[in-house]
Amino acid sequence: MNWEDECYLLSKRKFRENANIINVFTPDKGRVNGIVYGGNSRKIRNYLQISNKLFVFNNSKNDNKIGYFRTELVKAISPKYFNDKERTSAIISLCSLLNSLLPESQPYKNIYNSFEKFIEALKLENWIIVYILFEINLIKELGYDTNLKKFDHSSDNILELRKIKIDGYTYEVPNFLIQQSVPKEISNFLVKKSLTFTRSMLLNKFFIPNNLLFPKSRIILENYFS
């Protein structure tokens, strides 16, 4: 089966002497893996960086067999942030989450569009808020809406913390997430609390029930705001 699509590179690993197996996230095919011959050559290796936007040409005998990719670079993302540990960690974290949680060959266009918006938002000062909202939206798109709005008491300070219960679990959630009102300034403390909340939701809904390993890059990102 042959197809072509744009995509973002989620992961790669060496395969034989001069090839890689890569996982990509496409708008039409979802998460797909394929073999890239020559992937360890200098030319291809230089742009096979996590989160880079690529164009792939897939060739496979059938849907049940891993295909072969030809790849072209569309846009380099990761090199822009090599000197920014927080943003680099966030990029790797999101790619790792998508690689772990997205079922193979199922399109999630809303998640794809949200990922593109996050990539664009990395240039903004409040990019971490966009990251947090991406994780909340990811949980929803995968079938577990946090439905935070129902806990809203608009008289409460948006910078306070609230204890809420979702499906029998108690979470401590910054009120700005509940009121869906982004503050002009946000402390590392509230960022940490927000990331702790989304991490707990991800663990309780996806990683623990399915015996999946939680990405180390996600924990590293959270630690930057301790």
Secondary structure, DSSP 8 states (H G I E B T S, - for coil): -EEEEEEEEEEEEEETTTEEEEEEEETTTEEEEEEEETTTSHHHHTT--TT-EEEEEEE-SSTTS-EEEEEEEEE--GGGGTT-HHHHHHHHHHHHHHHHHS-BT---HHHHHHHHHHHHHTTSTTHHHHHHHHHHHHHHHTT----GGGG--TTS-TTSEEEEEETTEEEEEEHHHHHT---SS--HHHHHHHHHHHHHHHIIIIITTTT----HHHHHHHHTT-
